[in-house]
Each structure stands twice: as structure tokens, then as C-alpha cells.
Amino acid sequence: MSQPLRRPLDLTGFWLLLGLSFLFGANNLLIKMGNDGLQPVFFAAMRSCVAAAALAGWMFWRRIPFRPELWKPGLLIGAAFATEFYFLFIALDHTTVVRASIIFYAMPLWLAAAAHFLFEGERLTPKRALGFLLGFAAVALVMLGQMGGSAAGGSLLGDLAALFAGMCWASIIVIARLTRLQYSPPETQLFWQLLISAPILLILAPSYGGELVRDFDLFQLGIFLFHTLGAVTAGFVLWFWLLLRYPASTVASFSFVTPVLSALLGWLVLNEAVSALTPIALALLVGGLILINRRQKP
């Protein structure tokens, strides 16, 4: 069956992609703010529960298969998803949105490193290797600033948690590509991640300590619902709708601004401290991501 013809980016697509970039950029901000109302791991667990139910309704309405026969890779990818957000939610309880955004959104670096060894035709060319080094320098710059004591509002524990969360994010993509999940619709893959992560995170929540409900009010409920139904469920569905409508390279190019938008929102909304090294780290990361996503022309 032939692939649907992708159209060039039009004005509607531009504004949808820009809005989606802001939505994904707000992800870390919403987690940081939501941690004030719910204990981080419990917050992550409840998010998976509600998002799984919402996505299941969407899949049922659209007649997208759930694929129960994929329970083995589903368990694996769900465990990786639970680990990713266990560490990301904890990271944002200990460090700033600005710092976590640079470290967490360096995920393509770890994916490129894994793909170099695991996937044919995805070796690190000189340009992509340069991109890896630039991105790695950005992460190192942020974390070395923390260890040097020059980073206000952050902590080494939070930075390390964000780093490990990004690596787990890369592992999810590797698992999807190495298992039968790669032949499933994106919604099915996400459903397995949400379904399996929910009970794992609920079991792990007491291990983090503290009250499961911190200061949950109507404002916190709004943050929770917007984050769960907007950034996670609707944002994901819109992303893949755009991939079906426009060239993948065009859609992916907007993801390069996500760490910048995320850091900008942390600074504007939460008044987080920004050092002189932050713009340098962001520039290194974006430049590295652009280079590392370059593919050699056939």
C-alpha cells in the first residue's frame, strides 16, 4: 500500500506545530508546579492512570487495536516508561525547570549512541559525532556548574535524575524498534506504556516518602488535568496526526526548540535563576540536536 502524500507546511500546520512545541515545552513546568500538590511519584502514577483511560476511549472510538498479544514487549516498554517518569518527576522536585530541560531533552544524544551499535545505517558520521559532542558539552556544562556550586535552585541529585530519565526515554524508542511493537500504531505503543507504568508507579510511590497529597486544590486539579489530557494524551495524538499530514523532517524540526521553550517558561513563570552559562548550554544543545538528526543523503 502506498504511503499518503505529505503536503508542504502551510500556515495551519505552522501554528499547530508551534502550539504543540509550546505544549511539550510546558511539560516540565507543569510537572514542577504539580509536584506542589501531589507527591511526585504519586503524581506520575495518577497521570498514567487517567491518561490510559482517556487514550483507551480514543482508541475505542477510532477502532485502533489494543494488541493484547504484545504483552511481553508491552511489559518491557511499560517498565522503561515507568522508570523514565519516576526519575523525571523526582528530578523536578529537586532541580529547576531550566536545568532539567537542558539535561532531559538531550535524549537524542543517548538514542544516537545506542543506534550507532544497534541499527544498520545509523552510524555516527563525522557531522553527527560533532553533534553528539556539542550536546554532551551542553549537559556537562550544566552539571559541572551545579557541582561547582554556581547553580541556584538546583541540586546534583535532581540533575542526575533528569539525566537518567532522558536515557530511559531513549531506551523506550530502542525497545519499540527492536520488538514487534514497531508494527503497532503509535497509540497502541503509548497505551502499553501508560497501562503498565500506572501500577508500577503506584507501588513505588510510598518509597519516595512524604504524604501522597501535599496541597491539592482546584488550581492543582487544573494543572493535573491540563498536563494529563493536554500535554500527554491530546498532544501525542496531534503529533502523530501532523506526522501523517506533513513531512517527518518538517515536523521533527520543531522539536529542536522544545528545550529552549521549556527553559524559557521556567524562567518566565517561576522566575528561576538563569546563569550566564545557560544560553551557551542551550545553543550547544540545539546545535548538537540539529547535527545529530542529519541523515546522509543516499
Phi and psi in degrees as GROMACS dihedral restraints (atoms count N, CA, C in turn):
[ dihedral_restraints ]
;  ai    aj    ak    al  type     phi  dphi    fc
    3     4     5     6     1   -73.6    20    10
    4     5     6     7     1   150.2    20    10
    6     7     8     9     1   -74.4    20    10
    7     8     9    10     1   145.7    20    10
    9    10    11    12     1   -64.2    20    10
   10    11    12    13     1   145.5    20    10
   12    13    14    15     1   -74.7    20    10
   13    14    15    16     1   124.0    20    10
   15    16    17    18     1   -84.0    20    10
   16    17    18    19     1   139.1    20    10
   18    19    20    21     1   -95.4    20    10
   19    20    21    22     1   155.0    20    10
   21    22    23    24     1   -61.9    20    10
   22    23    24    25     1   154.7    20    10
   24    25    26    27     1   -63.3    20    10
   25    26    27    28     1   124.2    20    10
   27    28    29    30     1  -106.1    20    10
   28    29    30    31     1  -176.9    20    10
   30    31    32    33     1   -64.2    20    10
   31    32    33    34     1   -39.5    20    10
   33    34    35    36     1   -62.2    20    10
   34    35    36    37     1   -46.6    20    10
   36    37    38    39     1   -62.3    20    10
   37    38    39    40     1   -38.7    20    10
   39    40    41    42     1   -60.2    20    10
   40    41    42    43     1   -48.6    20    10
   42    43    44    45     1   -70.4    20    10
   43    44    45    46     1   -35.0    20    10
   45    46    47    48     1   -64.5    20    10
   46    47    48    49     1   -43.3    20    10
   48    49    50    51     1   -67.1    20    10
   49    50    51    52     1   -39.7    20    10
   51    52    53    54     1   -65.4    20    10
   52    53    54    55     1   -43.2    20    10
   54    55    56    57     1   -63.1    20    10
   55    56    57    58     1   -39.7    20    10
   57    58    59    60     1   -66.4    20    10
   58    59    60    61     1   -36.6    20    10
   60    61    62    63     1   -62.5    20    10
   61    62    63    64     1   -40.8    20    10
   63    64    65    66     1   -65.4    20    10
   64    65    66    67     1   -38.5    20    10
   66    67    68    69     1   -63.7    20    10
   67    68    69    70     1   -46.6    20    10
   69    70    71    72     1   -69.0    20    10
   70    71    72    73     1   -34.3    20    10
   72    73    74    75     1   -65.6    20    10
   73    74    75    76     1   -29.6    20    10
   75    76    77    78     1   -79.1    20    10
   76    77    78    79     1    -6.6    20    10
   78    79    80    81     1   -54.6    20    10
   79    80    81    82     1   -52.3    20    10
   81    82    83    84     1   -66.6    20    10
   82    83    84    85     1   -35.2    20    10
   84    85    86    87     1   -62.1    20    10
   85    86    87    88     1   -44.4    20    10
   87    88    89    90     1   -65.6    20    10
   88    89    90    91     1   -37.9    20    10
   90    91    92    93     1   -64.3    20    10
   91    92    93    94     1   -46.6    20    10
   93    94    95    96     1   -57.7    20    10
   94    95    96    97     1   -46.0    20    10
   96    97    98    99     1   -71.0    20    10
   97    98    99   100     1   -37.5    20    10
   99   100   101   102     1   -68.5    20    10
  100   101   102   103     1   -25.0    20    10
  102   103   104   105     1   -64.9    20    10
  103   104   105   106     1   -18.3    20    10
  105   106   107   108     1   -71.7    20    10
  106   107   108   109     1   -24.6    20    10
  108   109   110   111     1   -97.9    20    10
  109   110   111   112     1   -34.7    20    10
  111   112   113   114     1  -128.4    20    10
  112   113   114   115     1   147.4    20    10
  114   115   116   117     1   -59.2    20    10
  115   116   117   118     1   135.4    20    10
  117   118   119   120     1   -51.1    20    10
  118   119   120   121     1   -48.4    20    10
  120   121   122   123     1   -70.3    20    10
  121   122   123   124     1   -36.7    20    10
  123   124   125   126     1   -66.3    20    10
  124   125   126   127     1   -38.2    20    10
  126   127   128   129     1   -59.0    20    10
  127   128   129   130     1   -47.9    20    10
  129   130   131   132     1   -61.6    20    10
  130   131   132   133     1   -39.9    20    10
  132   133   134   135     1   -65.2    20    10
  133   134   135   136     1   -47.6    20    10
  135   136   137   138     1   -65.4    20    10
  136   137   138   139     1   -34.0    20    10
  138   139   140   141     1   -61.5    20    10
  139   140   141   142     1   -44.5    20    10
  141   142   143   144     1   -63.7    20    10
  142   143   144   145     1   -39.9    20    10
  144   145   146   147     1   -61.3    20    10
  145   146   147   148     1   -51.4    20    10
  147   148   149   150     1   -69.4    20    10
  148   149   150   151     1   -42.6    20    10
  150   151   152   153     1   -65.3    20    10
  151   152   153   154     1   -36.6    20    10
  153   154   155   156     1   -63.6    20    10
  154   155   156   157     1   -41.8    20    10
  156   157   158   159     1   -65.5    20    10
  157   158   159   160     1   -43.1    20    10
  159   160   161   162     1   -65.2    20    10
  160   161   162   163     1   -43.0    20    10
  162   163   164   165     1   -67.5    20    10
  163   164   165   166     1   -37.0    20    10
  165   166   167   168     1   -61.6    20    10
  166   167   168   169     1   -40.3    20    10
  168   169   170   171     1   -62.7    20    10
  169   170   171   172     1   -42.8    20    10
  171   172   173   174     1   -61.8    20    10
  172   173   174   175     1   -45.0    20    10
  174   175   176   177     1   -65.7    20    10
  175   176   177   178     1   -39.8    20    10
  177   178   179   180     1   -64.0    20    10
  178   179   180   181     1   -41.6    20    10
  180   181   182   183     1   -66.8    20    10
  181   182   183   184     1   -40.1    20    10
  183   184   185   186     1   -88.4    20    10
  184   185   186   187     1    -0.2    20    10
  186   187   188   189     1    57.6    20    10
  187   188   189   190     1    43.3    20    10
  189   190   191   192     1   -89.8    20    10
  190   191   192   193     1   128.6    20    10
  192   193   194   195     1   -67.0    20    10
  193   194   195   196     1   142.8    20    10
  195   196   197   198     1   -85.3    20    10
  196   197   198   199     1   -23.3    20    10
  198   199   200   201     1    56.1    20    10
  199   200   201   202     1    63.3    20    10
  201   202   203   204     1   -62.7    20    10
  202   203   204   205     1   -21.3    20    10
  204   205   206   207     1   -68.0    20    10
  205   206   207   208     1   -10.7    20    10
  207   208   209   210     1   -93.3    20    10
  208   209   210   211     1    29.4    20    10
  210   211   212   213     1   -66.1    20    10
  211   212   213   214     1   -30.0    20    10
  213   214   215   216     1   -68.5    20    10
  214   215   216   217     1   -56.1    20    10
  216   217   218   219     1   -65.6    20    10
  217   218   219   220     1   -26.0    20    10
  219   220   221   222     1   -64.0    20    10
  220   221   222   223     1   -41.3    20    10
  222   223   224   225     1   -62.4    20    10
  223   224   225   226     1   -41.9    20    10
  225   226   227   228     1   -65.5    20    10
  226   227   228   229     1   -48.4    20    10
  228   229   230   231     1   -71.8    20    10
  229   230   231   232     1   -30.8    20    10
  231   232   233   234     1   -67.2    20    10
  232   233   234   235     1   -38.3    20    10
  234   235   236   237     1   -65.6    20    10
  235   236   237   238     1   -39.5    20    10
  237   238   239   240     1   -65.3    20    10
  238   239   240   241     1   -39.8    20    10
  240   241   242   243     1   -63.8    20    10
  241   242   243   244     1   -43.1    20    10
  243   244   245   246     1   -61.7    20    10
  244   245   246   247     1   -42.0    20    10
  246   247   248   249     1   -64.6    20    10
  247   248   249   250     1   -42.5    20    10
  249   250   251   252     1   -56.1    20    10
  250   251   252   253     1   -50.8    20    10
  252   253   254   255     1   -82.7    20    10
  253   254   255   256     1   -20.4    20    10
  255   256   257   258     1   -57.9    20    10
  256   257   258   259     1   -48.2    20    10
  258   259   260   261     1   -77.0    20    10
  259   260   261   262     1   -35.1    20    10
  261   262   263   264     1   -66.6    20    10
  262   263   264   265     1   -43.9    20    10
  264   265   266   267     1   -66.7    20    10
  265   266   267   268     1   -37.1    20    10
  267   268   269   270     1   -67.7    20    10
  268   269   270   271     1   -40.5    20    10
  270   271   272   273     1   -55.6    20    10
  271   272   273   274     1   -45.3    20    10
  273   274   275   276     1   -78.2    20    10
  274   275   276   277     1    -2.2    20    10
  276   277   278   279     1   -88.9    20    10
  277   278   279   280     1   -13.7    20    10
  279   280   281   282     1  -122.3    20    10
  280   281   282   283     1   -18.6    20    10
  282   283   284   285     1  -131.9    20    10
  283   284   285   286     1   176.8    20    10
  285   286   287   288     1   -85.7    20    10
  286   287   288   289     1   161.1    20    10
  288   289   290   291     1   -62.6    20    10
  289   290   291   292     1   -40.1    20    10
  291   292   293   294     1   -58.1    20    10
  292   293   294   295     1   -49.9    20    10
  294   295   296   297     1   -70.1    20    10
  295   296   297   298     1   -45.5    20    10
  297   298   299   300     1   -62.0    20    10
  298   299   300   301     1   -34.0    20    10
  300   301   302   303     1   -66.0    20    10
  301   302   303   304     1   -40.9    20    10
  303   304   305   306     1   -67.1    20    10
  304   305   306   307     1   -43.3    20    10
  306   307   308   309     1   -73.5    20    10
  307   308   309   310     1   -46.7    20    10
  309   310   311   312     1   -68.0    20    10
  310   311   312   313     1   -42.6    20    10
  312   313   314   315     1   -78.7    20    10
  313   314   315   316     1     8.9    20    10
  315   316   317   318     1   -81.8    20    10
  316   317   318   319     1     7.7    20    10
  318   319   320   321     1   -46.4    20    10
  319   320   321   322     1   -43.1    20    10
  321   322   323   324     1   -57.4    20    10
  322   323   324   325     1   -22.8    20    10
  324   325   326   327     1   -64.5    20    10
  325   326   327   328     1   -47.9    20    10
  327   328   329   330     1   -70.8    20    10
  328   329   330   331     1   -33.7    20    10
  330   331   332   333     1   -65.9    20    10
  331   332   333   334     1   -42.6    20    10
  333   334   335   336     1   -64.0    20    10
  334   335   336   337     1   -39.0    20    10
  336   337   338   339     1   -64.0    20    10
  337   338   339   340     1   -42.3    20    10
  339   340   341   342     1   -68.5    20    10
  340   341   342   343     1   -41.8    20    10
  342   343   344   345     1   -63.3    20    10
  343   344   345   346     1   -30.5    20    10
  345   346   347   348     1   -56.7    20    10
  346   347   348   349     1   -35.2    20    10
  348   349   350   351     1   -99.3    20    10
  349   350   351   352     1   -23.8    20    10
  351   352   353   354     1  -102.5    20    10
  352   353   354   355     1   -28.2    20    10
  354   355   356   357     1  -120.8    20    10
  355   356   357   358     1   130.4    20    10
  357   358   359   360     1   -67.1    20    10
  358   359   360   361     1   138.5    20    10
  360   361   362   363     1    80.7    20    10
  361   362   363   364     1     9.4    20    10
  363   364   365   366     1  -124.1    20    10
  364   365   366   367     1    34.8    20    10
  366   367   368   369     1   -72.3    20    10
  367   368   369   370     1   156.1    20    10
  369   370   371   372     1   -76.8    20    10
  370   371   372   373     1   105.7    20    10
  372   373   374   375     1   -73.2    20    10
  373   374   375   376     1   168.8    20    10
  375   376   377   378     1   -53.4    20    10
  376   377   378   379     1   -41.8    20    10
  378   379   380   381     1   -68.0    20    10
  379   380   381   382     1   -41.0    20    10
  381   382   383   384     1   -70.1    20    10
  382   383   384   385     1   -35.0    20    10
  384   385   386   387     1   -64.2    20    10
  385   386   387   388     1   -37.9    20    10
  387   388   389   390     1   -63.6    20    10
  388   389   390   391     1   -40.6    20    10
  390   391   392   393     1   -61.1    20    10
  391   392   393   394     1   -40.8    20    10
  393   394   395   396     1   -61.1    20    10
  394   395   396   397     1   -44.3    20    10
  396   397   398   399     1   -65.8    20    10
  397   398   399   400     1   -39.0    20    10
  399   400   401   402     1   -64.4    20    10
  400   401   402   403     1   -46.4    20    10
  402   403   404   405     1   -63.9    20    10
  403   404   405   406     1   -41.0    20    10
  405   406   407   408     1   -63.1    20    10
  406   407   408   409     1   -38.3    20    10
  408   409   410   411     1   -63.0    20    10
  409   410   411   412     1   -37.1    20    10
  411   412   413   414     1   -62.8    20    10
  412   413   414   415     1   -46.6    20    10
  414   415   416   417     1   -63.2    20    10
  415   416   417   418     1   -45.2    20    10
  417   418   419   420     1   -61.8    20    10
  418   419   420   421     1   -38.9    20    10
  420   421   422   423     1   -62.0    20    10
  421   422   423   424     1   -42.7    20    10
  423   424   425   426     1   -66.6    20    10
  424   425   426   427     1   -47.0    20    10
  426   427   428   429     1   -73.6    20    10
  427   428   429   430     1   -35.1    20    10
  429   430   431   432     1   -68.1    20    10
  430   431   432   433     1   -33.4    20    10
  432   433   434   435     1   -62.6    20    10
  433   434   435   436     1   -37.1    20    10
  435   436   437   438     1   -66.2    20    10
  436   437   438   439     1   -45.8    20    10
  438   439   440   441     1   -67.6    20    10
  439   440   441   442     1   -26.0    20    10
  441   442   443   444     1   -81.4    20    10
  442   443   444   445     1    -2.6    20    10
  444   445   446   447     1    79.2    20    10
  445   446   447   448     1    16.2    20    10
  447   448   449   450     1  -101.1    20    10
  448   449   450   451     1     7.8    20    10
  450   451   452   453     1  -109.4    20    10
  451   452   453   454     1   109.7    20    10
  453   454   455   456     1   -79.7    20    10
  454   455   456   457     1   137.9    20    10
  456   457   458   459     1    83.4    20    10
  457   458   459   460     1     0.3    20    10
  459   460   461   462     1  -112.9    20    10
  460   461   462   463     1  -179.8    20    10
  462   463   464   465     1  -153.5    20    10
  463   464   465   466     1   151.1    20    10
  465   466   467   468     1   -63.6    20    10
  466   467   468   469     1   -36.3    20    10
  468   469   470   471     1   -59.6    20    10
  469   470   471   472     1   -46.3    20    10
  471   472   473   474     1   -64.9    20    10
  472   473   474   475     1   -40.0    20    10
  474   475   476   477     1   -64.3    20    10
  475   476   477   478     1   -43.3    20    10
  477   478   479   480     1   -65.5    20    10
  478   479   480   481     1   -37.8    20    10
  480   481   482   483     1   -64.2    20    10
  481   482   483   484     1   -41.1    20    10
  483   484   485   486     1   -65.0    20    10
  484   485   486   487     1   -38.7    20    10
  486   487   488   489     1   -62.7    20    10
  487   488   489   490     1   -46.2    20    10
  489   490   491   492     1   -68.3    20    10
  490   491   492   493     1   -34.0    20    10
  492   493   494   495     1   -62.4    20    10
  493   494   495   496     1   -42.1    20    10
  495   496   497   498     1   -63.3    20    10
  496   497   498   499     1   -38.0    20    10
  498   499   500   501     1   -66.6    20    10
  499   500   501   502     1   -38.3    20    10
  501   502   503   504     1   -66.5    20    10
  502   503   504   505     1   -35.5    20    10
  504   505   506   507     1   -60.2    20    10
  505   506   507   508     1   -44.9    20    10
  507   508   509   510     1   -61.9    20    10
  508   509   510   511     1   -38.4    20    10
  510   511   512   513     1   -64.8    20    10
  511   512   513   514     1   -30.6    20    10
  513   514   515   516     1   -63.1    20    10
  514   515   516   517     1   -42.8    20    10
  516   517   518   519     1   -66.4    20    10
  517   518   519   520     1   -39.2    20    10
  519   520   521   522     1   -62.9    20    10
  520   521   522   523     1   -45.5    20    10
  522   523   524   525     1   -61.0    20    10
  523   524   525   526     1   -44.1    20    10
  525   526   527   528     1   -61.1    20    10
  526   527   528   529     1   -36.6    20    10
  528   529   530   531     1   -81.8    20    10
  529   530   531   532     1   -21.7    20    10
  531   532   533   534     1   -97.4    20    10
  532   533   534   535     1    -4.7    20    10
  534   535   536   537     1  -121.2    20    10
  535   536   537   538     1   177.8    20    10
  537   538   539   540     1   -67.5    20    10
  538   539   540   541     1    -9.0    20    10
  540   541   542   543     1   -61.5    20    10
  541   542   543   544     1   -24.3    20    10
  543   544   545   546     1   -62.3    20    10
  544   545   546   547     1   -20.9    20    10
  546   547   548   549     1   -94.0    20    10
  547   548   549   550     1     5.0    20    10
  549   550   551   552     1   -99.4    20    10
  550   551   552   553     1   155.6    20    10
  552   553   554   555     1   -60.6    20    10
  553   554   555   556     1   151.2    20    10
  555   556   557   558     1   -56.1    20    10
  556   557   558   559     1   -36.9    20    10
  558   559   560   561     1   -61.8    20    10
  559   560   561   562     1   -37.9    20    10
  561   562   563   564     1   -64.6    20    10
  562   563   564   565     1   -42.7    20    10
  564   565   566   567     1   -61.2    20    10
  565   566   567   568     1   -45.5    20    10
  567   568   569   570     1   -66.2    20    10
  568   569   570   571     1   -37.3    20    10
  570   571   572   573     1   -61.1    20    10
  571   572   573   574     1   -43.5    20    10
  573   574   575   576     1   -62.2    20    10
  574   575   576   577     1   -39.5    20    10
  576   577   578   579     1   -63.5    20    10
  577   578   579   580     1   -44.3    20    10
  579   580   581   582     1   -70.2    20    10
  580   581   582   583     1   -42.3    20    10
  582   583   584   585     1   -62.0    20    10
  583   584   585   586     1   -44.9    20    10
  585   586   587   588     1   -79.1    20    10
  586   587   588   589     1   -34.9    20    10
  588   589   590   591     1   -69.4    20    10
  589   590   591   592     1   -30.5    20    10
  591   592   593   594     1   -57.6    20    10
  592   593   594   595     1   -55.2    20    10
  594   595   596   597     1   -67.3    20    10
  595   596   597   598     1   -33.6    20    10
  597   598   599   600     1   -62.3    20    10
  598   599   600   601     1   -46.2    20    10
  600   601   602   603     1   -69.2    20    10
  601   602   603   604     1   -34.3    20    10
  603   604   605   606     1   -64.1    20    10
  604   605   606   607     1   -38.7    20    10
  606   607   608   609     1   -68.6    20    10
  607   608   609   610     1   -37.4    20    10
  609   610   611   612     1   -79.4    20    10
  610   611   612   613     1   -19.8    20    10
  612   613   614   615     1   -53.7    20    10
  613   614   615   616     1   -46.7    20    10
  615   616   617   618     1   -62.8    20    10
  616   617   618   619     1   -24.1    20    10
  618   619   620   621     1   -67.5    20    10
  619   620   621   622     1   -21.9    20    10
  621   622   623   624     1   -76.3    20    10
  622   623   624   625     1   -23.7    20    10
  624   625   626   627     1    89.3    20    10
  625   626   627   628     1   163.5    20    10
  627   628   629   630     1    84.0    20    10
  628   629   630   631     1   170.9    20    10
  630   631   632   633     1   -67.8    20    10
  631   632   633   634     1   139.8    20    10
  633   634   635   636     1   -66.7    20    10
  634   635   636   637     1   -33.2    20    10
  636   637   638   639     1  -111.2    20    10
  637   638   639   640     1   119.1    20    10
  639   640   641   642     1   -91.5    20    10
  640   641   642   643     1   -70.9    20    10
  642   643   644   645     1  -147.6    20    10
  643   644   645   646     1    70.8    20    10
  645   646   647   648     1   -93.4    20    10
  646   647   648   649     1   116.0    20    10
  648   649   650   651     1  -129.4    20    10
  649   650   651   652     1  -167.9    20    10
  651   652   653   654     1   -64.0    20    10
  652   653   654   655     1   -36.8    20    10
  654   655   656   657     1   -62.1    20    10
  655   656   657   658     1   -43.6    20    10
  657   658   659   660     1   -66.2    20    10
  658   659   660   661     1   -35.1    20    10
  660   661   662   663     1   -63.0    20    10
  661   662   663   664     1   -41.0    20    10
  663   664   665   666     1   -62.5    20    10
  664   665   666   667     1   -42.7    20    10
  666   667   668   669     1   -60.7    20    10
  667   668   669   670     1   -45.6    20    10
  669   670   671   672     1   -60.9    20    10
  670   671   672   673     1   -48.0    20    10
  672   673   674   675     1   -68.5    20    10
  673   674   675   676     1   -40.9    20    10
  675   676   677   678     1   -64.4    20    10
  676   677   678   679     1   -42.2    20    10
  678   679   680   681     1   -66.5    20    10
  679   680   681   682     1   -45.6    20    10
  681   682   683   684     1   -71.8    20    10
  682   683   684   685     1   -50.0    20    10
  684   685   686   687     1   -87.1    20    10
  685   686   687   688     1   -26.6    20    10
  687   688   689   690     1   -89.6    20    10
  688   689   690   691     1   -68.0    20    10
  690   691   692   693     1   -66.9    20    10
  691   692   693   694     1   -38.1    20    10
  693   694   695   696     1   -87.1    20    10
  694   695   696   697     1   -56.8    20    10
  696   697   698   699     1   -81.8    20    10
  697   698   699   700     1   -63.9    20    10
  699   700   701   702     1   -64.6    20    10
  700   701   702   703     1   -38.5    20    10
  702   703   704   705     1   -61.6    20    10
  703   704   705   706     1   -41.8    20    10
  705   706   707   708     1   -64.9    20    10
  706   707   708   709     1   -46.0    20    10
  708   709   710   711     1   -61.9    20    10
  709   710   711   712     1   -42.8    20    10
  711   712   713   714     1   -64.2    20    10
  712   713   714   715     1   -39.9    20    10
  714   715   716   717     1   -56.3    20    10
  715   716   717   718     1   -47.5    20    10
  717   718   719   720     1   -76.9    20    10
  718   719   720   721     1   -24.9    20    10
  720   721   722   723     1   -65.2    20    10
  721   722   723   724     1   -41.5    20    10
  723   724   725   726     1   -65.5    20    10
  724   725   726   727     1   -35.8    20    10
  726   727   728   729     1   -65.4    20    10
  727   728   729   730     1   -30.6    20    10
  729   730   731   732     1   -76.8    20    10
  730   731   732   733     1   -23.8    20    10
  732   733   734   735     1   -96.7    20    10
  733   734   735   736     1   -34.8    20    10
  735   736   737   738     1  -123.1    20    10
  736   737   738   739     1   160.5    20    10
  738   739   740   741     1   -56.8    20    10
  739   740   741   742     1   139.7    20    10
  741   742   743   744     1   -59.4    20    10
  742   743   744   745     1   -36.8    20    10
  744   745   746   747     1   -65.0    20    10
  745   746   747   748     1   -35.4    20    10
  747   748   749   750     1   -68.2    20    10
  748   749   750   751     1   -45.0    20    10
  750   751   752   753     1   -64.4    20    10
  751   752   753   754     1   -43.7    20    10
  753   754   755   756     1   -65.8    20    10
  754   755   756   757     1   -29.7    20    10
  756   757   758   759     1   -62.1    20    10
  757   758   759   760     1   -28.1    20    10
  759   760   761   762     1   -72.8    20    10
  760   761   762   763     1   -20.5    20    10
  762   763   764   765     1   -68.7    20    10
  763   764   765   766     1   -18.1    20    10
  765   766   767   768     1   -67.4    20    10
  766   767   768   769     1   -23.8    20    10
  768   769   770   771     1   -89.1    20    10
  769   770   771   772     1    -6.9    20    10
  771   772   773   774     1   -59.2    20    10
  772   773   774   775     1   -49.2    20    10
  774   775   776   777     1   -62.4    20    10
  775   776   777   778     1   -34.0    20    10
  777   778   779   780     1   -65.7    20    10
  778   779   780   781     1   -47.3    20    10
  780   781   782   783     1   -63.5    20    10
  781   782   783   784     1   -40.1    20    10
  783   784   785   786     1   -62.8    20    10
  784   785   786   787     1   -46.9    20    10
  786   787   788   789     1   -64.3    20    10
  787   788   789   790     1   -39.5    20    10
  789   790   791   792     1   -62.7    20    10
  790   791   792   793     1   -41.0    20    10
  792   793   794   795     1   -66.9    20    10
  793   794   795   796     1   -38.4    20    10
  795   796   797   798     1   -60.9    20    10
  796   797   798   799     1   -38.4    20    10
  798   799   800   801     1   -73.1    20    10
  799   800   801   802     1   -44.0    20    10
  801   802   803   804     1   -74.0    20    10
  802   803   804   805     1   -46.4    20    10
  804   805   806   807     1   -82.1    20    10
  805   806   807   808     1   -43.6    20    10
  807   808   809   810     1  -101.5    20    10
  808   809   810   811     1    -1.1    20    10
  810   811   812   813     1    56.9    20    10
  811   812   813   814     1    40.2    20    10
  813   814   815   816     1   -72.8    20    10
  814   815   816   817     1   149.5    20    10
  816   817   818   819     1   -68.1    20    10
  817   818   819   820     1   137.4    20    10
  819   820   821   822     1  -125.6    20    10
  820   821   822   823     1   119.2    20    10
  822   823   824   825     1   -84.5    20    10
  823   824   825   826     1   172.7    20    10
  825   826   827   828     1   -65.7    20    10
  826   827   828   829     1   -20.5    20    10
  828   829   830   831     1   -82.6    20    10
  829   830   831   832     1   -17.1    20    10
  831   832   833   834     1   -61.7    20    10
  832   833   834   835     1   -49.9    20    10
  834   835   836   837     1   -60.6    20    10
  835   836   837   838     1   -34.3    20    10
  837   838   839   840     1   -65.8    20    10
  838   839   840   841     1   -44.7    20    10
  840   841   842   843     1   -63.2    20    10
  841   842   843   844     1   -41.7    20    10
  843   844   845   846     1   -64.0    20    10
  844   845   846   847     1   -42.2    20    10
  846   847   848   849     1   -64.2    20    10
  847   848   849   850     1   -41.6    20    10
  849   850   851   852     1   -63.3    20    10
  850   851   852   853     1   -42.9    20    10
  852   853   854   855     1   -65.2    20    10
  853   854   855   856     1   -48.9    20    10
  855   856   857   858     1   -62.2    20    10
  856   857   858   859     1   -44.2    20    10
  858   859   860   861     1   -60.8    20    10
  859   860   861   862     1   -41.4    20    10
  861   862   863   864     1   -64.8    20    10
  862   863   864   865     1   -41.0    20    10
  864   865   866   867     1   -65.0    20    10
  865   866   867   868     1   -38.2    20    10
  867   868   869   870     1   -64.3    20    10
  868   869   870   871     1   -44.7    20    10
  870   871   872   873     1   -68.3    20    10
  871   872   873   874     1   -38.7    20    10
  873   874   875   876     1   -74.3    20    10
  874   875   876   877     1   -19.6    20    10
  876   877   878   879     1   -92.0    20    10
  877   878   879   880     1     2.8    20    10
  879   880   881   882     1   -72.7    20    10
  880   881   882   883     1   137.8    20    10
  882   883   884   885     1  -115.0    20    10
  883   884   885   886     1   140.7    20    10
  885   886   887   888     1   -67.8    20    10
  886   887   888   889     1   135.1    20    10
  888   889   890   891     1   -67.9    20    10
  889   890   891   892     1   137.0    20    10
